[in-house]
Amino acid sequence: MKLGIPNLFRSLWSLAALGALLAGCGTPSPTASLRLNQIQVIGSHNSYHQRAHDSLLKLIAKTSAQAAQDLDYTHRPLPEQFSRLGVRQIELDCLADPEGGRYAQPLGIAKVVGAGLPPVPPADPEGKLRQPGIKVMHVPDIDFGTSALTLVDGLQQVRKWSGEHPRHVPIFILLELKEDSLGPNFTQVLPFDERELANLEREILSVFPRREILTPDDVRGGAKTLPEALRQRGWPLLDAVRGRVMFGMDNEGTVRDRYLEGHAALEGRLLFVSVPATNPAAAWMKRNDPVRDFDEVQALVRSGFLVRTRADSGPEQARKNDARQRDRALASGAQFVSTDYAEPEARLSPYCVKLDAGNVARSNPVNGPSHPNGRDLE
């Protein structure tokens, strides 16, 4: 019997589940029937971020004490976030640098010297910022501390860890493509035009083979649009996509629309994008305010979409040990709950964001099945 395209893709998901069953010597996996959208994990916001040098923070505070306070945080290196904190969603801020060297001499370093403050140590002793390729940092010139100087560096860290932990639930890598500069007297950030968007995908594929990435094409299968695919067969089974990564674009607006040109349903693209639920490309979306958007997030999750939300926005919640936004985020059913505090910051309060019993992945509170004793689904 010949299989039509939609039936073929259904069969592939079924074969993957059968493979997982056979690998367990006939004992069904406790997650054998669970789909990717039926779990919840913790993510980190600006996952590469390293606290700026004291002199830079003092310089920033002269202009805005609040800005200096907001930038006063550090994340562990990516592999430690995965192993020690159970993070399974990360965010990398990307800056185009096709010629190399654009961000190699941060203006803030010279400003510190001019202000008579203690000098800032070199940010790039190996000269990686001088090489062509996408760079990873928060704000050029003033807040450039990073545990991954380049996108390729960051992705290599993820892939190495993934290869050492092949049964992990998929890691969602959110990319924010930055195009704005601080002002005319600062380093000018380049746009992600068609050429740079193509380069972005080339850099991703230079680290991850396509088979290790869960792409929009994989989810859409033979359907015309992603929402249609989600209605017809849903997200893949969790056990069929363990050990893989998936990519999303944080941007909404011009850059996202540029990425969708000629790829209305993300045909051939690597990244998912956040669009309205009726858009042909709709599968994942971000709703960063789980208090204001609580009902909408739950409705989107019940409709089969993946959602990313934030448990905190800056250090305010941690400074006040205020768990209200965190608790709403976790209860919303958003599959990815992002935070700057996957562990407590002792200088601030006991506030942190984690799942019960230290689990890495739990059954989604909105659309997931009940699991006794709060089973860790990774």
C-alpha positions in Angstrom: 0.0 0.0 0.0 1.4 3.4 -0.9 1.4 6.1 1.8 0.4 9.7 1.1 2.8 12.3 2.4 0.7 13.1 5.6 0.3 9.4 6.4 4.0 8.8 5.7 5.0 11.4 8.4 2.5 9.9 10.9 4.2 6.6 10.2 7.6 8.0 10.8 6.6 9.3 14.2 5.1 5.9 15.0 8.3 4.1 13.9 10.3 6.4 16.2 8.1 5.5 19.1 8.4 1.8 18.2 12.2 2.2 18.1 12.1 3.6 21.6 10.0 0.7 22.8 12.3 -1.9 21.2 15.3 -0.2 22.7 13.8 -0.7 26.1 13.7 -4.5 25.5 9.9 -4.6 25.4 9.3 -2.3 28.4 7.4 0.8 27.4 9.1 4.0 28.2 7.1 6.1 30.8 7.2 8.9 28.2 6.4 6.7 25.2 3.1 8.5 24.4 4.1 11.9 25.5 4.5 14.7 23.0 7.0 17.5 23.0 4.4 20.1 23.8 3.2 18.2 26.9 6.2 19.0 29.1 7.6 22.1 30.8 11.2 23.1 31.3 13.2 26.0 32.8 15.1 28.4 30.5 17.6 31.2 31.1 17.4 34.7 29.8 20.5 36.2 28.1 22.2 32.9 28.9 25.7 34.0 27.9 25.7 37.1 30.1 28.6 37.9 32.3 28.5 40.7 34.8 30.3 43.8 33.6 33.5 45.0 35.3 32.9 47.2 38.3 34.4 50.2 36.5 31.9 49.8 33.6 29.0 49.5 36.0 30.1 52.7 37.8 30.3 54.4 34.4 26.8 53.2 33.5 25.4 54.2 36.9 26.4 57.8 36.2 23.9 57.8 33.4 21.3 55.4 34.9 21.5 53.8 38.3 18.6 51.5 37.2 20.5 50.3 34.1 23.6 49.5 36.2 21.4 47.5 38.6 19.6 45.7 35.8 23.0 44.5 34.3 24.4 43.3 37.6 24.1 39.6 37.0 26.0 36.6 35.7 25.1 33.2 34.3 27.1 30.0 34.6 28.7 28.8 31.3 26.1 27.0 29.2 27.3 23.4 30.0 27.0 24.1 33.7 23.5 25.5 33.2 22.5 22.3 31.5 24.1 19.9 34.0 23.8 21.7 37.3 20.7 23.8 36.9 18.7 21.6 34.4 18.2 24.5 32.0 16.8 23.4 28.6 16.1 26.7 26.9 18.7 29.3 26.3 18.9 32.7 24.7 21.8 34.2 22.7 21.9 37.8 21.4 23.4 37.9 18.0 25.2 40.7 16.2 26.2 40.6 12.5 29.9 41.1 11.9 30.7 39.8 8.3 34.1 41.5 8.1 35.2 40.9 11.7 36.5 43.3 14.3 33.4 45.6 14.5 33.0 44.9 18.2 36.7 44.2 19.1 37.4 47.5 20.7 34.5 48.4 23.1 34.2 52.1 23.5 33.5 51.6 27.2 37.0 50.4 27.9 38.4 53.8 26.7 35.7 55.7 28.6 36.7 53.9 31.8 40.3 55.0 31.4 39.2 58.6 30.6 37.1 58.6 33.8 40.1 57.6 35.9 38.6 54.3 37.0 40.4 51.0 37.3 41.0 49.6 33.8 38.9 46.8 32.4 40.8 43.6 31.5 40.9 42.6 27.8 37.6 41.0 26.8 39.0 38.9 24.0 42.6 37.7 24.6 42.4 35.1 21.8 41.2 37.7 19.2 38.0 35.9 18.3 36.1 39.2 17.9 38.5 40.2 15.1 37.4 37.2 13.0 34.4 37.4 10.6 31.2 35.9 12.0 28.2 36.5 14.3 29.1 37.7 17.8 27.2 37.2 21.0 26.8 40.0 23.6 24.2 42.1 25.2 25.1 45.7 24.4 28.2 46.6 22.4 30.6 49.0 24.0 29.2 48.8 27.5 27.8 45.4 28.4 29.8 42.9 26.4 30.7 40.3 29.0 29.9 36.9 27.5 30.7 33.2 28.0 30.4 32.7 24.2 32.1 35.4 22.2 30.7 34.1 18.9 27.5 32.2 17.9 29.6 29.3 16.7 31.4 29.2 20.1 28.0 29.0 21.9 26.6 26.4 19.6 29.7 24.3 19.9 29.3 24.3 23.7 25.7 23.1 23.3 26.5 20.4 20.8 29.4 19.0 22.9 27.2 18.8 26.0 24.3 17.3 23.9 26.6 14.6 22.5 27.6 13.6 26.1 23.9 13.5 27.2 22.1 12.0 24.2 18.8 11.4 26.0 18.1 15.0 27.0 14.8 16.6 26.1 15.2 19.0 23.2 17.1 22.2 24.0 15.4 25.3 22.6 17.8 28.0 21.5 16.3 31.4 21.2 18.2 33.9 19.1 17.7 37.6 19.3 19.0 39.3 16.2 20.2 42.8 17.3 20.1 45.7 14.9 20.0 48.8 17.2 23.0 51.0 18.3 23.2 53.0 21.4 23.7 56.2 19.4 25.7 57.9 16.7 28.8 58.1 18.8 28.8 54.3 19.6 29.6 51.3 17.5 27.1 51.0 14.7 25.3 47.6 14.7 24.6 46.1 11.2 21.2 44.9 10.1 20.3 41.3 9.6 19.5 41.6 5.9 18.9 38.7 3.5 22.6 38.0 3.3 23.1 38.0 7.0 20.0 35.8 7.6 21.5 33.3 5.2 24.8 33.5 7.0 23.0 32.9 10.3 21.7 29.6 9.0 25.1 28.7 7.6 26.7 29.2 11.0 24.1 27.1 12.7 24.6 24.3 10.1 28.4 24.6 10.5 27.9 23.2 14.1 24.7 21.2 14.0 23.9 18.8 11.1 20.3 19.3 10.0 19.4 15.8 11.4 20.1 17.1 14.9 17.8 20.1 14.6 14.0 19.9 14.9 13.0 22.2 12.1 9.6 23.7 11.0 9.7 21.3 8.0 9.9 18.4 10.4 6.8 19.6 12.3 4.8 20.6 9.2 5.4 17.4 7.3 3.0 17.2 4.4 0.6 19.9 5.7 0.5 23.3 4.0 0.9 25.3 7.2 2.2 24.7 10.7 -1.1 25.3 12.4 -2.7 22.7 10.1 0.0 20.2 11.0 -0.5 20.8 14.7 -4.2 20.2 14.3 -3.7 17.1 12.2 -1.0 15.3 14.1 0.6 17.6 16.7 4.1 17.9 17.8 6.4 14.8 17.6 6.6 12.3 20.4 9.1 13.4 23.0 11.1 10.2 22.8 11.5 10.6 19.0 13.3 14.0 19.4 15.5 13.5 22.4 19.0 14.7 22.0 18.0 17.3 19.4 17.9 21.1 19.5 15.4 23.6 18.0 15.8 27.2 17.2 13.5 30.2 17.6 13.8 33.9 16.7 13.1 36.3 19.5 12.5 39.2 17.1 9.0 40.3 16.1 8.6 42.9 13.4 10.9 43.7 10.5 13.6 41.1 11.0 11.0 38.3 11.5 9.1 39.4 8.4 12.3 39.5 6.4 13.0 35.9 7.5 9.5 34.9 6.3 9.8 36.4 2.9 9.4 33.6 0.4 9.0 31.1 3.3 5.4 31.9 4.5 5.1 28.6 6.4 8.9 28.5 7.2 9.6 26.1 4.3 13.3 25.3 4.3 14.0 27.5 7.3 15.8 26.5 10.5 14.1 28.9 13.0 10.6 29.0 14.4 9.2 32.5 14.7 6.6 34.1 17.0 3.6 35.1 14.9 -0.2 35.3 15.5 -1.9 31.9 15.9 -3.6 32.1 12.5 -0.3 32.7 10.6 0.9 29.9 8.3 4.2 29.9 10.3 2.6 29.7 13.8 3.9 26.8 16.0 5.9 28.5 18.7 5.3 32.0 20.2 6.5 34.2 23.0 4.3 35.8 25.7 6.7 37.4 28.1 4.2 38.6 30.7 2.5 35.5 32.3 0.5 37.7 34.7 -1.1 39.9 32.0 -1.3 37.2 29.4 -2.1 34.2 31.7 -5.4 33.2 30.1 -4.0 33.7 26.6 -1.0 31.5 27.3 -3.2 28.7 28.6 -5.4 29.0 25.5 -2.4 28.8 23.2 -1.0 25.7 25.0 -4.4 24.0 24.9 -4.5 24.7 21.1 -1.2 22.9 20.6 1.3 25.7 20.4 4.6 26.0 22.2 5.0 29.1 24.3 7.9 30.8 26.0 7.3 33.2 28.9 9.4 34.9 31.6 9.3 34.3 35.3 11.1 37.6 36.0 12.0 40.7 34.2 15.3 42.1 35.5 16.3 41.9 39.1 13.1 43.3 40.6 11.6 39.9 41.6 14.9 38.6 43.0 15.6 41.8 45.0 12.1 41.6 46.6 11.9 37.8 46.7 8.7 38.2 44.9 7.4 34.9 43.4 4.1 36.1 42.0 5.2 36.3 38.3 7.2 33.1 38.6 4.3 31.2 40.0 2.0 32.4 37.3 4.5 31.5 34.6 4.8 28.0 35.9 1.0 27.6 36.2 0.4 29.1 32.7 1.6 25.9 31.0 4.1 27.8 28.9 6.6 25.0 27.9 9.6 27.3 28.4 9.8 29.4 31.5 12.8 31.8 31.3 14.6 33.4 34.2 17.8 35.2 35.2 17.8 33.3 38.4 17.8 29.5 37.9 19.6 29.5 41.2 19.5 32.0 44.0 21.7 35.1 44.0 22.9 35.3 47.6 23.4 39.1 47.4 19.7 39.6 46.7 17.4 36.9 48.2 16.5 33.2 48.1 14.5 33.8 45.0 15.0 31.3 42.2 13.1 29.5 39.5 13.1 25.7 39.3 10.8 22.7 39.0 9.7 20.7 42.0 12.1 18.1 43.3 14.9 19.5 41.1 13.3 18.0 38.0 14.6 18.9 34.5 11.3 18.4 32.7 7.8 17.9 34.2 4.4 17.1 32.8 2.8 20.3 31.6 0.3 21.6 34.1 -2.2 22.5 31.4 -2.1 19.8 28.7 0.2 17.1 30.2 -0.9 13.7 31.7 -0.6 13.1 35.4 2.6 11.5 36.5 2.9 10.1 40.1 5.5 11.5 42.5 6.3 14.4 40.1 8.4 12.2 37.8 11.3 13.8 36.0 10.5 13.3 32.3 14.1 13.6 31.1 
